[in-house]
Amino acid sequence: MSVTTSHPGIYIQELPSSSHAIVAAPTSIAAFIGYSHPFRTKNFGIAQLLFSFSDYETYFGGLFTSGLTDASLPRAVYQFFLNGGSSAYVVGLQPGLEGATTACFGNASGEMQFTVDVTTDNASTGLLIAAREPTDIVPMAVQVTNVNSGKSSFDLIVTYGTRIETYRGVQLSDVSIKAVNEASALVSISQMNGTSWGTTLPTAKLTSFPATPSNTPASYATGFIADDFLTIFEANSSLDNVEIFNLLMVPGVADNEVVSAALAFAEKKRAFAILDSPAQAPASGASTDHPQPIQYWMSGLGGSPSGYVLPTSQNGALYFPYLVSTDPVTSNNIPMAPSGFVAGIYAATDASRGVWKAPAGLATVVLNTSGPVVSGVMNDPQQGVLNLDSINCLRSFSGVGTVVWGARTLVANNQAYQQSMYVPVRRMTLFIEQTLLVNLRWVVFEPNDEPLWTAIKSSIEAFLLSLYRQGGLQGSTPSEAFQVKCDSTTTTPTDQQNGIVNIVVAFAPLKPAEFVIVKIAQLAGQTAGA
């Protein structure tokens, strides 16, 4: 705004600054996708921002255990916050047994129920047994036994964790069934449609809750259905509409289709995927479930068993093996997927050192674990093979504990991506991209000429200089650490006419000292008093 002059003297005019401060983007906002509690999740398929595991319990109902559905999600989120994570989006998927004819896992009323078919040659009676809002452990065991055909009675035994309810001589009558329903805190019994009490019962029947249908598709055996995850990676999904997250996890999932979709989604969102190895894959040799050692899961390596081919990607890293931890639900020591632990280590390292520091080393002690599963314990030569195949290992060292002992992305030996071989280098690139993407929006619709180019260059240089002073870039001088070009050499007159401004940013990232070579020379021929 110009100053209006009227008298001789000095006038002061404040000019707007052409410089725009750049605020660093976050680096460790996590995103978890997996099956959440089937009864206590408030909204399935919706990305919910959390700041603690207490928040997870509020929105997703906490931990649960199931023999039919993968339950890695809540445990991974639990380990993330315990190991240093501070914020995460969680997308809870609804467990389901689509196509089941003898059982359902979540009906229209939100309850879990199953049927006991007691068909005889002459007639049939069906018991519809539904759960009363269980708290955390799924499934429970239900036994219908000691059936007395003549008296139309049976015994009912319900086991749920450490709780057991036993009902002897239950009659097929309104009075007897009502008495059970009033007494039980776990289940309720009702008639199936089209049946009536009084039909003679057949022999004893044993089932589980929910009963596994005889026509269970093969995918159910793995504890998840791929399509449940794939919808989350589609355009305009709830998670796709989240402006920024940095770490992507699908805990406990080692399915090719899901992993490939997760990596593609991470690349689209400028995020970094932390992936889990197959649960039973051994460090070497073979196991019953996985006849090939873990390294044959990598794409391009000979002998890869059918079903395990991991895509090459600079936006992801694989961690191995599973870690043993105490299950908060059962108090038993169980194997848990490493991605939740490792994501917490990423966040803690970012906070203490910076995104340019590899989330690995003796300082990355993993909390709440007694160490790798037995099949994943390895020695140095064994890890040497895995490391060259971009498989990051978690190992336990005497006097230290369990640590992350690898920092390679999924580019393996692909020469086209060697600049992104290391996790901190790739994450540093993503961090700078995210920061500039958010902070340069002011440029849009500005006059595309020298003043704008100068302002852009000075803003970016100030940001990169701050990273250099924090020790985040390589070089003895700022000019060796980074360069920014935005002038007539990058933006031509044709670009100007088309409304395009081109910015070239180059930087020298720090690379981890992965191999430290120590040379020792011994002096010979010296006297003791020399």
PELINSUL-V218414 format. One record per pair of residues at least 6 apart in sequence whose ideal C-beta (glycine too) atoms are under 6 Angstrom apart, sorted by the first residue. I is the first residue (numbers start at 1). GAP is how many residues later the second one is. D is the distance in whole Angstrom. If there is no record, write none. Layout:
BEGIN
I GAP D
I GAP D
END
This chain:
BEGIN
3 8 5
3 10 5
18 437 4
19 439 6
19 440 6
20 422 6
20 439 5
22 417 4
22 437 6
22 441 4
24 411 6
25 409 4
25 410 4
25 413 6
27 219 5
27 323 5
27 328 4
27 404 5
28 218 6
28 318 6
28 319 4
28 322 5
29 58 5
29 216 5
29 217 5
30 55 6
30 58 4
30 217 4
30 313 5
31 58 5
31 214 4
31 217 5
32 45 6
32 58 5
32 217 5
33 58 5
33 199 5
33 217 5
34 38 6
34 39 3
34 217 5
35 34 5
35 35 6
35 38 6
35 58 5
35 60 5
36 24 4
36 37 6
36 56 3
37 23 6
37 24 3
37 27 5
38 57 5
38 68 5
39 94 6
40 21 2
41 19 5
41 20 6
41 51 5
42 17 5
44 48 6
44 50 4
46 192 5
47 42 4
47 44 5
47 191 4
47 192 5
47 195 5
48 11 5
48 42 5
49 40 6
50 6 5
50 38 5
50 40 6
51 36 6
52 29 6
53 25 5
53 28 5
56 21 5
60 32 5
63 11 5
63 73 6
63 265 6
63 266 5
64 7 6
64 72 5
64 74 5
65 6 6
65 72 5
65 264 5
66 72 4
67 72 6
69 26 4
69 154 6
70 153 4
70 154 5
70 182 5
72 179 4
72 180 3
72 265 5
73 178 6
75 261 5
76 175 4
76 261 6
76 263 6
76 264 3
79 261 4
79 262 5
80 260 5
80 263 5
80 264 5
82 285 6
82 286 5
83 258 6
83 261 3
83 262 6
83 284 5
84 260 5
84 263 5
84 264 3
85 259 5
85 262 4
89 153 6
89 156 6
91 141 5
91 148 6
93 135 5
95 10 6
96 9 6
97 8 5
100 113 4
101 112 6
102 109 6
102 111 5
103 11 4
103 107 4
103 108 4
103 110 6
105 105 5
107 6 6
111 19 5
111 20 6
112 19 4
113 17 4
114 95 6
114 96 5
114 97 5
115 11 6
115 13 6
116 11 4
116 28 5
118 7 5
118 83 6
118 84 6
120 82 5
123 76 5
125 70 5
125 74 4
126 66 3
126 69 5
127 62 6
128 62 5
128 64 5
129 58 5
129 60 6
130 58 5
131 56 6
132 54 6
136 193 6
137 24 5
139 70 5
139 71 6
140 20 4
140 69 5
141 18 4
141 67 6
142 16 5
142 67 4
143 14 4
143 63 6
144 10 6
144 61 5
145 10 5
145 59 5
146 9 4
147 7 5
147 54 5
147 57 5
149 51 5
149 52 5
152 20 5
152 49 6
153 16 5
153 18 5
154 16 6
155 13 5
156 11 4
156 14 5
157 9 5
158 7 4
158 28 5
158 29 6
160 26 5
165 19 6
165 21 6
167 13 5
170 6 6
170 10 6
172 25 4
173 24 6
177 12 5
180 9 6
181 7 5
219 6 5
226 29 6
226 31 5
226 32 5
229 29 5
230 31 5
232 7 6
233 28 5
233 32 4
245 26 6
246 25 6
247 25 6
247 27 6
247 96 5
248 18 5
248 23 5
248 25 5
249 25 5
249 90 5
249 94 6
250 12 5
251 86 5
251 88 5
251 89 6
252 85 4
254 24 4
256 53 6
260 51 5
262 11 5
263 10 5
263 48 6
263 50 4
263 53 5
266 7 4
266 49 5
267 48 5
270 160 5
270 163 6
270 164 6
272 43 6
272 155 6
273 43 4
274 65 5
274 68 5
274 69 5
275 41 6
275 43 5
276 61 4
276 63 5
277 17 6
277 43 4
278 12 6
279 43 6
280 7 5
280 9 4
280 10 5
281 9 5
281 13 4
282 11 6
282 93 4
283 93 5
283 95 4
283 99 6
284 9 5
284 98 5
292 13 5
294 26 5
295 91 6
295 94 5
296 7 5
296 8 5
297 11 4
297 13 5
298 12 5
298 91 5
298 114 6
299 10 5
299 11 5
299 12 6
299 13 5
312 98 6
312 99 6
312 102 5
313 97 5
314 95 5
314 97 5
314 103 5
314 106 4
314 112 5
316 94 5
317 75 6
317 92 5
317 106 5
318 73 6
319 19 4
319 23 5
319 73 5
320 71 5
320 73 6
321 51 5
321 52 5
321 55 2
322 13 4
322 51 5
323 13 6
323 15 6
323 46 4
324 9 5
324 11 6
324 46 5
324 49 6
325 11 5
325 43 5
325 44 5
326 7 6
327 7 5
335 38 5
338 56 6
341 25 5
345 14 5
345 19 5
345 59 6
346 13 5
349 8 6
349 10 4
354 118 6
355 72 5
355 73 6
355 76 5
356 68 5
356 72 5
356 116 4
356 154 5
358 49 4
358 66 5
358 154 4
360 44 4
360 46 6
360 47 4
362 38 6
362 41 6
364 39 5
364 40 4
365 36 5
365 38 6
366 36 5
369 33 5
371 25 4
371 31 5
372 22 6
383 10 5
386 7 6
387 19 6
389 23 6
390 18 4
390 20 6
390 22 5
392 14 3
393 12 5
393 13 5
394 8 6
394 10 6
395 10 5
396 6 5
407 15 6
407 16 4
407 105 6
409 11 6
409 14 6
409 17 5
411 6 4
411 9 6
411 10 6
420 6 4
422 89 6
422 90 6
425 84 5
428 81 5
446 6 5
448 48 5
448 53 5
453 33 5
453 34 5
456 30 5
457 27 5
457 29 5
460 24 5
461 23 5
464 18 4
465 13 6
467 6 6
468 10 5
468 13 5
473 8 4
473 34 6
473 35 6
474 34 4
474 36 5
475 6 4
475 33 5
481 27 5
482 25 4
483 23 5
484 21 6
485 19 4
486 17 5
490 12 4
490 14 5
491 10 5
491 11 5
END
